[in-house]
Amino acid sequence: MIHIDEVLAVLARTPRVLDVQLRGLPEPWTEANEGEGTWNARNVLGHLISGEDHDWIPRARIILEGGGPFAPFNRFDHLARKIPLIDLLETFAEKRASNLDTLRAWRLGPRELARTGTHPEFGLVTLEQLLATWVVHDLDHVNQVARVMARRYDASVGPWKAYLSVLRDRTRET
């Protein structure tokens, strides 16, 4: 079972983690990707913002208002927009803070966490599963940004690559 205070603790930190990691870096760091069809740090931020607008809280609200089907979430809609990184960092922080205020105000307990909604691909899912996924989704994308950045120096680290797991994992994901 998840604990809302632990959920909030991670979700509240993600914007700060990414801000500290990315703000002021030269573009080669923030625009690096793992090849065609993969994301850079700016793309990840755009995706996280789309989630703030269309995924986590909107779907939680559907569950809390009696369940029902979720609208499909377009995981790639942000790719059409070319927004400066600094604006993305600030927008993400603002939207996340607002969404966490909403989550806190709901004062969720075990009964609410057990409520369900219908995901377009997975079928019935609980609010607990949705919130747990939100946390792990954040951690996944923080990891992705670090991995993409590390890969810029893949060839430059020489023999130390044998000790750097971030460079040995060759999974290319968006």
C-alpha positions in Angstrom: 0.0 0.0 0.0 1.2 3.5 -0.8 1.3 6.3 1.7 0.2 9.7 0.4 2.9 11.6 2.4 5.5 9.5 0.6 3.9 10.0 -2.7 3.9 13.8 -2.1 7.5 13.7 -0.9 8.8 12.3 -4.2 6.5 14.2 -6.5 7.3 17.5 -4.9 11.0 17.0 -5.5 11.0 16.1 -9.2 10.7 19.7 -10.5 13.6 20.8 -8.2 15.7 17.8 -9.1 15.3 18.6 -12.8 15.8 22.3 -12.3 19.1 21.8 -10.5 20.2 19.2 -13.0 19.4 21.2 -16.1 19.1 24.9 -15.5 22.0 26.8 -17.1 23.6 23.9 -18.9 24.9 24.4 -22.4 22.5 23.1 -25.1 24.6 20.1 -26.0 23.7 18.6 -22.6 20.0 19.4 -22.7 19.5 18.6 -26.4 21.4 15.3 -26.4 19.4 12.2 -27.1 20.0 8.5 -27.8 19.3 8.6 -31.5 16.4 9.1 -33.8 13.1 8.8 -32.1 14.4 9.2 -28.6 14.0 12.1 -26.2 16.3 14.8 -24.9 15.8 16.6 -21.6 13.6 19.3 -23.1 11.3 16.6 -24.5 11.1 14.9 -21.1 10.0 18.1 -19.5 7.4 18.7 -22.2 6.1 15.2 -21.6 6.0 15.7 -17.8 4.0 18.9 -18.3 1.5 17.1 -20.6 1.1 14.6 -17.8 0.3 17.4 -15.3 -2.3 18.8 -17.7 -3.9 15.6 -19.0 -3.0 12.5 -17.0 -2.5 12.2 -13.3 -4.9 14.7 -11.6 -7.6 14.5 -14.4 -7.6 10.7 -14.2 -7.6 10.8 -10.4 -10.6 13.1 -10.5 -12.5 10.7 -12.8 -11.8 7.9 -10.3 -13.0 10.0 -7.3 -16.1 11.2 -9.1 -17.4 7.7 -9.6 -15.0 6.0 -12.0 -15.5 5.7 -15.7 -13.2 5.7 -18.7 -10.1 7.8 -19.0 -9.5 9.8 -22.1 -6.5 8.4 -24.0 -3.3 10.3 -23.1 -1.1 11.4 -26.0 2.4 10.7 -24.7 3.9 12.6 -27.7 1.9 15.8 -28.1 4.7 17.9 -26.6 7.0 17.0 -29.5 5.4 19.5 -31.8 6.2 22.5 -29.5 9.7 24.0 -29.4 9.7 25.8 -26.0 12.9 27.0 -24.3 14.1 24.8 -21.5 13.9 27.6 -18.8 10.2 28.1 -19.6 9.6 24.3 -19.4 11.3 24.1 -16.0 9.2 27.0 -14.6 6.0 25.7 -16.1 6.5 22.2 -14.8 7.2 23.5 -11.3 4.1 25.7 -11.3 1.8 23.0 -12.6 3.2 20.3 -10.3 2.8 22.6 -7.3 -0.8 23.2 -8.2 -1.5 19.5 -8.8 0.0 18.6 -5.5 -2.1 21.2 -3.7 -5.1 19.4 -5.3 -3.9 16.0 -4.2 -3.3 17.2 -0.6 -6.8 18.8 -0.4 -8.4 15.5 -1.3 -7.2 13.9 2.0 -7.2 10.5 0.5 -7.6 7.4 2.6 -7.7 3.6 1.9 -11.3 3.7 0.7 -10.5 6.4 -1.9 -7.3 4.7 -3.0 -9.3 1.5 -3.7 -11.7 3.3 -6.1 -11.3 2.5 -9.8 -11.4 4.0 -13.2 -11.0 2.4 -16.6 -7.8 2.9 -18.5 -8.1 2.7 -22.3 -5.4 0.0 -22.5 -5.3 -1.7 -19.1 -8.9 -1.8 -18.1 -9.8 -1.3 -14.4 -7.1 0.4 -12.4 -7.2 1.8 -8.8 -6.4 5.3 -7.6 -3.5 3.7 -5.6 -2.1 2.2 -8.8 -2.4 5.6 -10.6 -0.6 7.5 -7.8 2.1 4.8 -7.5 2.7 5.0 -11.2 2.9 8.8 -11.1 5.8 8.5 -8.6 7.6 5.7 -10.6 7.0 7.6 -13.8 8.8 10.7 -12.4 11.7 8.5 -11.2 11.9 6.8 -14.6 12.2 10.2 -16.4 14.7 11.6 -13.9 16.8 8.4 -14.7 16.3 8.9 -18.4 17.6 12.5 -18.3 20.7 11.4 -16.4 21.2 8.4 -18.8 20.9 10.6 -21.9 23.4 13.1 -20.5 25.9 10.4 -19.5 25.8 8.9 -23.0 27.3 12.1 -24.4 30.6 11.0 -22.9 30.2 7.3 -23.7 33.2 7.1 -25.9 35.3 9.5 -23.9 35.4 7.6 -20.6 37.5 4.9 -22.1 38.0 1.8 -20.0 36.0 3.1 -17.1 32.9 2.3 -19.1 33.2 -1.2 -17.6 32.3 0.3 -14.2 29.6 2.7 -15.4 26.2 1.0 -15.5 24.5 4.0 -16.9 26.6 3.5 -20.1 26.3 -0.3 -20.2 22.4 -0.2 -20.3 21.7 0.1 -24.0 17.9 0.4 -23.8 16.7 3.2 -25.9 13.4 4.6 -24.7 11.4 7.7 -25.2 
